[in-house]
């Protein structure tokens, strides 16, 4: 995907790979900083093994080699590559605020039609204020729509929230083509890189995670933490100027 090319093109990749942790729910890579990405175990376990081709050898690679894994068809390898990208990003905090994605979605979507790609914990609160809420999910639960429904639902939405894992499963650019020009689009989750590159693709806000205590975050990843349980992080949202 071109978005991955563009994200990588602005990185200073001259950094050593210090650590890689792949937990049940999250992946962490430490280079210049600590970067996170969702592991997506249910999707990964549907793929043919080996799910990671060179375990035990990856920390010997250069950062420039490791981040190329983001192009892999293997979800676990792509998560390592995405976490590597996030570990190299210099976050411009002058463009960021400590605000959760749910607050922006509710502000922009009150009384409107909202499409959310990914099943997030805050969805009931969004449902309460929306005219219509469509939740589109690869692993749907009751009330969710299947990923195939995205093509018909997203073009109707006034607000579209897209999980950052659309980068690791390589669906991001297709999902963006479905958004109507006037829709407010946000990409969210700890997989989502806090980069203004997304504004060139029609995204209005990026809600991601910056790790401020690497050792604590790594410990949480290894101990099976889900997104809400990972400590040592700040939740930041970058909004398109103007």
Steps between C-alpha positions, in 0.01 A plus 500: 500500500618850420415620852762259635756625248431858608515424872835326459642770272506764777666279763860516614567127493856518632419337830578163655230249589514467879202281578199325346210360702196331347223438752155357450338835430785738428841520339775736617824599330769715656737693273532873560177483701253227588228446240184294529264319266207262548584131455153381377530139618172370354588624152861385529412146604294453185815538291738227392808459724769602551337825606841661563778368278809601699423497872813540708679686221289812464677707768822453300351684205530869426197716567476566126462124443258441784248763395476342153308217668198731495449394137483131596182300442562343841303698756753436777791614283305806384431587866874489571563727202229742612632512856845569352360795304338636816830459686673733253241777470584841643159605630425871452319563826416858401238344270371263771260514791437245776150409392351158433372403157158425648455863606572627149273240340217597734554872446508473122236228473219616731173441317683379189581177320821342628695206362767343720741245356606289798320403820602744774397508870338845475246411231192496724561864594531588132180309421315707760574831324502394133211502257639174361807299593645228279778291655698313233720221628713213365391292801141624546297452815124543527398833348819546297522500123745289302799658329335445161228746605751786513455571130131584543503653849804730515387718202185586703687610813556858618773383739733207428732352763756252368715275713875541458521127435374580151866581436624156602228314314551737203138612468549869590515645151193311381303617804602860431364479143158417649478817713289782363698824452316685778533222758711554810755217505706389799751217523545363850666247727855441616591363156425840343818707449478856632601649166364794301555290184142378545364848434616463138275194471178667613526412870392778737637363827739230621453364850794288612737420784838633606700279735658703781621209718642228277583245769149519649330480159716201400413319821129556435530370143676183621241444773208497256368855541222618275492858371345647814740311728827619348670740739780746438325669208327822405193505276544781250286628215638697208242711318537641149566876527213720390 
